């Protein structure tokens, strides 16, 4: 039988887009731009506000 879980709320700080790529002004030898990634500080890169274990039920 399927276990139905409630959807977790989306992070209000990043609106569900927890990682972004930021371009720097440096380029590689073949002409591409260097990018660095940054995680949302509120949800730590998960996109959700509550941890997964908050919705697990104990017991049967």
C-alpha positions as CSV (number, residue, x, y, z in Angstrom):
1,X,0.0,0.0,0.0
2,X,1.3,3.5,-0.8
3,X,2.4,5.8,1.9
4,X,1.2,9.4,1.2
5,X,3.3,12.2,2.7
6,X,2.3,15.8,2.9
7,X,4.3,18.2,0.8
8,X,6.8,20.2,2.7
9,X,6.5,24.0,2.6
10,X,8.7,25.8,0.1
11,X,11.4,28.2,1.5
12,X,10.2,31.8,1.5
13,X,13.7,33.2,1.1
14,X,14.5,31.4,-2.2
15,X,11.0,30.4,-3.4
16,X,12.2,26.8,-4.0
17,X,15.3,27.7,-6.0
18,X,17.9,26.9,-3.4
19,X,21.1,27.0,-5.5
20,X,22.2,29.7,-7.9
21,X,25.1,30.0,-10.2
22,X,27.0,33.3,-10.1
23,X,29.2,34.3,-12.9
24,X,32.5,35.9,-12.2
25,X,34.4,38.3,-14.4
26,X,37.1,35.6,-15.1
27,X,37.1,33.4,-18.2
28,X,38.6,30.0,-18.9
29,X,41.3,29.6,-21.6
30,X,38.6,28.4,-24.0
31,X,36.4,31.5,-23.4
32,X,33.8,30.3,-21.0
33,X,33.0,32.2,-17.9
34,X,33.9,30.9,-14.4
35,X,30.8,30.3,-12.3
36,X,30.4,29.7,-8.6
37,X,27.4,28.2,-6.8
38,X,25.7,29.6,-3.7
39,X,23.2,27.9,-1.5
40,X,20.2,29.6,0.2
41,X,21.3,30.4,3.8
42,X,17.8,29.9,5.2
43,X,17.2,26.4,3.9
44,X,20.8,25.3,3.4
45,X,20.2,24.4,-0.3
46,X,17.2,22.1,0.2
47,X,14.4,24.5,-1.0
48,X,12.2,23.5,1.9
49,X,11.7,25.1,5.4
50,X,11.2,21.9,7.5
51,X,13.4,18.9,7.7
52,X,12.2,15.6,6.2
53,X,12.0,13.8,9.5
54,X,9.4,16.2,10.8
55,X,6.7,14.3,8.8
56,X,7.7,10.8,9.7
57,X,5.3,9.0,12.0
58,X,6.5,6.8,14.9
59,X,5.0,3.3,15.2
60,X,2.8,1.5,12.7
